Amino acid sequence: MKSPLSIEFNADALTLHWNGEPAQQISAHALRMQCPCAECRRLRLRGATPVVPRDIAVLEIRSAGYGMQLVFSDNHARGIFPWAYVAALSGFAFSSR
Protein backbone atom coordinates (compact mmCIF):
# COMPACT_ATOMS: atom_id res chain seq x y z
CA MET A 1 0.00 0.00 0.00
CA LYS A 2 1.38 3.36 -1.01
CA SER A 3 1.39 5.86 1.84
CA PRO A 4 3.19 9.17 2.25
CA LEU A 5 6.50 9.32 4.08
CA SER A 6 5.36 12.46 5.87
CA ILE A 7 2.57 15.04 5.87
CA GLU A 8 2.93 18.71 6.64
CA PHE A 9 -0.18 20.75 7.21
CA ASN A 10 -1.34 24.17 8.07
CA ALA A 11 -4.87 25.52 7.98
CA ASP A 12 -4.68 26.21 4.23
CA ALA A 13 -3.14 23.08 2.73
CA LEU A 14 -1.57 19.67 3.16
CA THR A 15 1.78 18.78 1.68
CA LEU A 16 2.33 15.06 1.25
CA HIS A 17 5.80 13.66 0.68
CA TRP A 18 5.69 10.40 -1.29
CA ASN A 19 8.68 8.09 -1.72
CA GLY A 20 10.55 9.02 -4.88
CA GLU A 21 7.94 11.49 -6.12
CA PRO A 22 7.53 15.25 -5.96
CA ALA A 23 5.75 16.64 -2.93
CA GLN A 24 2.01 16.93 -3.46
CA GLN A 25 0.29 20.02 -2.11
CA ILE A 26 -3.51 20.09 -1.90
CA SER A 27 -5.49 23.03 -0.58
CA ALA A 28 -7.91 22.57 2.30
CA HIS A 29 -10.68 23.85 0.02
CA ALA A 30 -9.91 21.25 -2.67
CA LEU A 31 -9.81 18.46 -0.08
CA ARG A 32 -13.15 19.50 1.40
CA MET A 33 -14.72 19.77 -2.07
CA GLN A 34 -13.53 16.23 -2.88
CA CYS A 35 -14.49 14.68 0.46
CA PRO A 36 -15.16 10.96 -0.11
CA CYS A 37 -17.89 10.59 2.54
CA ALA A 38 -21.27 9.21 1.47
CA GLU A 39 -23.04 12.57 1.83
CA CYS A 40 -20.54 14.45 -0.35
CA ARG A 41 -20.41 11.66 -2.94
CA ARG A 42 -24.21 11.65 -3.14
CA LEU A 43 -24.18 15.39 -3.87
CA ARG A 44 -21.56 15.01 -6.61
CA LEU A 45 -23.41 12.06 -8.17
CA ARG A 46 -26.52 14.23 -8.40
CA GLY A 47 -24.51 16.95 -10.16
CA ALA A 48 -24.36 19.24 -7.13
CA THR A 49 -21.33 20.27 -5.14
CA PRO A 50 -20.83 20.62 -1.41
CA VAL A 51 -21.17 24.19 -0.14
CA VAL A 52 -17.71 24.95 1.17
CA PRO A 53 -16.49 28.33 2.42
CA ARG A 54 -13.41 29.63 0.60
CA ASP A 55 -11.62 30.06 3.92
CA ILE A 56 -12.14 26.44 5.01
CA ALA A 57 -9.29 25.08 7.11
CA VAL A 58 -7.99 21.67 8.11
CA LEU A 59 -7.96 21.57 11.90
CA GLU A 60 -6.78 18.02 12.50
CA ILE A 61 -5.52 14.91 10.72
CA ARG A 62 -6.49 11.56 12.22
CA SER A 63 -4.80 8.35 11.16
CA ALA A 64 -7.07 5.78 9.55
CA GLY A 65 -4.39 3.20 8.68
CA TYR A 66 -5.10 3.02 4.95
CA GLY A 67 -5.64 6.78 4.79
CA MET A 68 -6.53 9.78 6.89
CA GLN A 69 -9.61 11.39 8.34
CA LEU A 70 -9.61 15.17 8.15
CA VAL A 71 -11.41 17.50 10.51
CA PHE A 72 -12.42 20.74 8.78
CA SER A 73 -13.32 24.11 10.26
CA ASP A 74 -16.95 23.69 9.13
CA ASN A 75 -17.15 20.71 11.56
CA HIS A 76 -17.17 18.21 8.68
CA ALA A 77 -15.18 15.11 9.65
CA ARG A 78 -17.04 12.22 8.01
CA GLY A 79 -14.74 11.33 5.14
CA ILE A 80 -11.81 8.98 5.27
CA PHE A 81 -9.36 9.81 2.51
CA PRO A 82 -7.60 6.59 1.41
CA TRP A 83 -3.99 7.14 0.32
CA ALA A 84 -4.74 6.00 -3.23
CA TYR A 85 -7.61 8.51 -3.42
CA VAL A 86 -5.38 11.33 -2.17
CA ALA A 87 -2.62 10.41 -4.65
CA ALA A 88 -5.21 10.43 -7.45
CA LEU A 89 -6.17 14.00 -6.54
CA SER A 90 -2.99 15.07 -8.30
CA GLY A 91 -5.12 16.13 -11.27
CA PHE A 92 -7.28 18.22 -8.96
CA ALA A 93 -5.67 21.13 -7.14
CA PHE A 94 -2.18 19.67 -7.24
CA SER A 95 1.15 21.40 -7.28
CA SER A 96 4.58 19.92 -6.92
CA ARG A 97 7.49 21.61 -5.26
C-alpha positions as CSV (number, residue, x, y, z in Angstrom):
1,M,0.0,0.0,0.0
2,K,1.4,3.4,-1.0
3,S,1.4,5.9,1.8
4,P,3.2,9.2,2.3
5,L,6.5,9.3,4.1
6,S,5.4,12.5,5.9
7,I,2.6,15.0,5.9
8,E,2.9,18.7,6.6
9,F,-0.2,20.8,7.2
10,N,-1.3,24.2,8.1
11,A,-4.9,25.5,8.0
12,D,-4.7,26.2,4.2
13,A,-3.1,23.1,2.7
14,L,-1.6,19.7,3.2
15,T,1.8,18.8,1.7
16,L,2.3,15.1,1.3
17,H,5.8,13.7,0.7
18,W,5.7,10.4,-1.3
19,N,8.7,8.1,-1.7
20,G,10.6,9.0,-4.9
21,E,7.9,11.5,-6.1
22,P,7.5,15.3,-6.0
23,A,5.8,16.6,-2.9
24,Q,2.0,16.9,-3.5
25,Q,0.3,20.0,-2.1
26,I,-3.5,20.1,-1.9
27,S,-5.5,23.0,-0.6
28,A,-7.9,22.6,2.3
29,H,-10.7,23.8,0.0
30,A,-9.9,21.3,-2.7
31,L,-9.8,18.5,-0.1
32,R,-13.1,19.5,1.4
33,M,-14.7,19.8,-2.1
34,Q,-13.5,16.2,-2.9
35,C,-14.5,14.7,0.5
36,P,-15.2,11.0,-0.1
37,C,-17.9,10.6,2.5
38,A,-21.3,9.2,1.5
39,E,-23.0,12.6,1.8
40,C,-20.5,14.5,-0.4
41,R,-20.4,11.7,-2.9
42,R,-24.2,11.6,-3.1
43,L,-24.2,15.4,-3.9
44,R,-21.6,15.0,-6.6
45,L,-23.4,12.1,-8.2
46,R,-26.5,14.2,-8.4
47,G,-24.5,16.9,-10.2
48,A,-24.4,19.2,-7.1
49,T,-21.3,20.3,-5.1
50,P,-20.8,20.6,-1.4
51,V,-21.2,24.2,-0.1
52,V,-17.7,24.9,1.2
53,P,-16.5,28.3,2.4
54,R,-13.4,29.6,0.6
55,D,-11.6,30.1,3.9
56,I,-12.1,26.4,5.0
57,A,-9.3,25.1,7.1
58,V,-8.0,21.7,8.1
59,L,-8.0,21.6,11.9
60,E,-6.8,18.0,12.5
61,I,-5.5,14.9,10.7
62,R,-6.5,11.6,12.2
63,S,-4.8,8.3,11.2
64,A,-7.1,5.8,9.5
65,G,-4.4,3.2,8.7
66,Y,-5.1,3.0,5.0
67,G,-5.6,6.8,4.8
68,M,-6.5,9.8,6.9
69,Q,-9.6,11.4,8.3
70,L,-9.6,15.2,8.1
71,V,-11.4,17.5,10.5
72,F,-12.4,20.7,8.8
73,S,-13.3,24.1,10.3
74,D,-16.9,23.7,9.1
75,N,-17.1,20.7,11.6
76,H,-17.2,18.2,8.7
77,A,-15.2,15.1,9.6
78,R,-17.0,12.2,8.0
79,G,-14.7,11.3,5.1
80,I,-11.8,9.0,5.3
81,F,-9.4,9.8,2.5
82,P,-7.6,6.6,1.4
83,W,-4.0,7.1,0.3
84,A,-4.7,6.0,-3.2
85,Y,-7.6,8.5,-3.4
86,V,-5.4,11.3,-2.2
87,A,-2.6,10.4,-4.6
88,A,-5.2,10.4,-7.5
89,L,-6.2,14.0,-6.5
90,S,-3.0,15.1,-8.3
91,G,-5.1,16.1,-11.3
92,F,-7.3,18.2,-9.0
93,A,-5.7,21.1,-7.1
94,F,-2.2,19.7,-7.2
95,S,1.1,21.4,-7.3
96,S,4.6,19.9,-6.9
97,R,7.5,21.6,-5.3
